[in-house]
Amino acid sequence: MAKSKNAKKQDKSVKQNKARKRAVKNGNGKAGDAHSEELSNKEYTKILKGLHIELVRLQEWVKHAGLKVCIVFEGRDGAGKGGTIKAITERVSPRVFRVVALPAPTDREKSQMYLQRYVRHLPAAGEIVIFDRSWYNRAGVERVMGFCTAEQAKGFLAAVPLVEKAIVESGVILLKYWLEVSSDEQTRRLEARIKDGRKIWKLSPMDLKSYSRWFDYSRARDDMFKATDTSWAPWFVVRSDDKRRARLNIVKDLLGRIPYETAPREKVKLPKRQKQGDYKESNYPFKFIAEAH
């Protein structure tokens, strides 16, 4: 007898949970989630709310104390960088938390020193800049997909620790996070992008080409860590097969790495509204939108 749609969904869910558990045990398990039980949306939302309050406290302190913070997010396609950045920024001011996601370089930018187009986005006092991918493109996608030569990639790995040391010595708090996703989970997420009309834009032709080169990216990642995991700008690795837990863990971690206090603030009280006086409600025929919901 043919299975119902609900039964098929249950079978698929069981298979996905088994795949996640296998990822913990097998070679892909470096990225595997350490928890077998899924975090409920209710629990996730509750924890995230508390972290959002702390992020706002951090924001106000950064403005008050003039801190300069730079957060770099790297990882394979589908590792969860975008969702993590959204979780960090959805309740804070975009004037303080500034997200940088640069497109492919222009011909002019290609003629510049490689790091030049990134340096101009570094934070000034009172800013937190988040790079959704960064100068480490050269160590990853550019190297693997042939957008730079082997010598250029090697030269980058030799130079970037010195550049990052200069950034840190200028007073910038530099945090670098690598989101590690297993091959099974990456496949599941990329297939979901193909089938979901809300996510299809997240799957580029370059993502498809990159997907088949898992071990080329693994070699590039390993070389990048060996060269750039320094005492002044270390890499922090995040297991990201469980996206909800990964987001919470990252927010909690970065809050613990940036020194902040409660910024001084006057007690907020709404003032009295002015009296109506001779004002009369307008009879203008405003064009209200249809209220379908």
N, C-alpha and C positions, 0 to 999 in steps of 0.2 A: 504494500500500500504506500502511496506517495506521501512524503512528509509534509506537514503544514508549514506555512511560512514561519510561524513562531518556533516550531521544532528545529527548522533549519538555522534560525538565528541563534538558538541555544547551542546547537552543535558548533557553530562558528565561534561563539563566545568561549566555549570550552577549549576549542583548539587554540585560540589566541592566548588563553591563560596558560595552557601547557607550553606554548612557544615561549612565553615570557619566563616561565620557570626553567625551561631548558637553557635559556640564555644566561641564567645565573650559573649554571653548572658547566656549560661547554666553553669553548674558546671565545665565543662572543660574550661570555658572561661578565667580562670587564665592565660592560655597559649595563648588565642585567640589574633589575631592581632587587634590592635586598629584602623587600617586603613582598610576601605572596598575596596578601589581601589588598584589594583595591580601596583607595581612600574615597569615601563617599563625597558627593558634591556638597552636601550640607556641612560636613566636617571641614572640607577644603575651604569653603567660603568663610566659615567661622574663623579659621586660623589666619586666612589671608586678610580678613578685616583687621585683625590685631596688628599684623605686619604693615598694612597700609597706614595705620595710625602712626607707627614708628617711622615709616618713610616720610610722612609729613613732618614729624619732629626733626628728622634728619635734614629735610629740605630747609626748614626754617633756621636750623643751626648753620647750615652751609651758607645761607644768605647773610646771617648775622656775623659769622666768624670769617667770611671771605674764603672759605675752603675751595680748592680746585680738585675735582674728582673726575677720573676717566675710567670707564668700565668697558672692557673689550669682551665681546661674546664671539666665540668661534666654535666650529663643530661641523660635522658632515651635514649634507642636505637632510632635512627632516629630523634633526636632532632636538628641535624645540626652542631655537633661539628667539624666533619671533613671538611665540606665546609667552616666553619668559619676560621679554622686554615689555610686552603689553601688560603683564601682571604687575610689573614694577611701576609702570608709568600711568596706569589708568586713574589714579587718584591724586596725582601730584601735578604741579604746574609745569607746562611745557617750556616756560621761560627759564626754569631752573634745571629741569631734567630735559636735556636736549638729545634727541636720537639722531644719529648720523648713519645713513645707509646709502653709500655712494653708488651711482651707476657706473657702467663701464667708462674708463677714461677717454677723454676726447683726444684728438690728435695733438692738441697743444699740451695737454697733461702728459701724454706719452713722451713728449720731448723733455719734460722736466725731470729733476731728481725724483726717484720713485716715491719717496716718503713725503714729498712736498705737498701734495694735495690732501694728505691726511693731517699734517702738522697744523694747517690753518684752522682746523676744527677743534683743536685741543682747548680745554676749558680755561676761561678767565676766572677771576675771583667770584665766588658765589654761584658757580655753575657745576652741574654734574652732566658730563657728556657720555652717552652710551653709544658705542660703535656696534652696529649690527653687521658683523664682518668688518675687517679692518685692514691695516697694512699687511696682515698675515695672509692675505690673498696670494701674495707672491710665494709663500711657502707651501700653499695648498693648491687651489684651483689653477693658478697660473703655471705652476710647475708641472702638475699632473696633465693638464690639458694642452700644454705646449705653447702657452702665451708668453713665456719667457724662456731663455736658454738655461741650461744647467749651470753655467757660470754665473748668470744673473741671480739665480736662486741661491747658489752657494755664497755669493757676495752679500746678498740680503741677510742670510743667517749669520754671517760674520759681523755685519754692521749693526743690526737692529738692537742687540743688547747694549751697545754703547749709546745709541739714540735713546733707548728707554731709560738708561741711567741718567742721561742729561734731563729727560722729562721729569723723573723722580726728584733729582737734585734741584729742579726749578720750583719744587713745592707741590707738584701734582701727586695726588694719591692715585696710583695706577693699579687697577685690579684686572686680571685676565682670567676668564673662565672658558674652559673647554667642555662642551656638552658631548658626552660619549653615549652614542646610541648603538644598539646591537644590529647586526645585519638583518635579522628577522623582523625587528620592529621598524627599521627603516623601510623595508619592503612594504610592510603593512600600511605605513603612513603615506608612502608615495602612491600606492594603489588607491588609497582613500581619496587622494587629491584628484586622481583621474575620474573617480566616480561621483565626486561631490561638486556640484556647480558653484558652491561658495569657495572652493579651494583650488579650482583648476588654474587660477592665475598664479598660484604658488609653485606650479610645476613648469619650469622653463625647458627649452630644448637642451640647454647646458646641463640641467639636472639629469635628464635622460642619458646623456652621454657620460656623465660622471658616475651614474649608478653602476655601470658595468666595471668600473675601475676601483673596486673596494680596496684591494691590496696595494695598489699604487698610492691611494690616499693614506693607507695605513703606514707605508714607508715614509711618506712625506710628513705625516704627523709625528712619527718617531724621531725623524731627523730634526723637526722643529723643536720638539721638547728637549732634545739633547743640547741644542744650541742656544735656546732662549729661555729655559727654565732657570732663571738666575735668582740670587738671593734678594736683589732689589726689585725684581719684577717676576715673581714666580707664577707658574700656571696652577690654577685650582681646577680639578677635574670633577665633573658632576655626572653621576649616573642618571641618564635621562629617559630610560625606557618607560618609567612612570612619570608622565609629564607633570601631573599635579604635585607629586612629592618633590620633583626636581625644582619646580618654581619656588615652592615654599623653602626648600633647603638653600637655594641661591639667595633669596631675599634675606633670610636669617643670617646667612654667612656674611654677606656684604655689610649688613647692619653691624655685625660684630667686628668688622675690619676698618670701619671709618669712625673715628672718635667724634661723638656728638653729645650734646646736652640739650636741655629744654631752653630754647632761646627766650630771652625776656620779652614779655608782651603785655600790653595794657589790657585790662579786662574789657571784653567786648559787650556793648549794650546798644541796642537799636535806638536811634533818636526818635523824637516825636515827629509825626508827619505834619506838614503844613495844613492849614484849614482850607476847605474847598473855595471859600470866597465867592467870586462871581463866575467861577468856572462851571460850564454846563456840559454834560456828556454829549459827544459828537454824534450827529446823525449821518456821518459819512458812510457810504455803502462799501464797507471793507469787504475785500474778496477773501473770505475764509475758505480754507481747503476742505474737501469732503471728509467727513468724520466716519470713516469706514470701520473704525475699531473703537 
